[in-house]
């Protein structure tokens, strides 16, 4: 019985070590998600600004067409 108890305790210790390591690595992933969201929002804002500028130019060109 003592050997079984030692094996169970050893397994539990290894499992806790794995859980602690996973918790440490998951913490770093959150910052990259936030950075990605900020980058995507920034590029979306830039694309919208460019769209508005180009759209205004195209509308002015269309307005100059006689007819």
MONORBEL-V172404 format. One record per helix or strand. SS is the DSSP state (2 for helix, 1 for strand). FROM is the first residue (numbers start at 1). TO is the last residue. If there is no record, write none. Layout:
SS|FROM|TO  SS|FROM|TO
//
This chain:
2|2|64
//
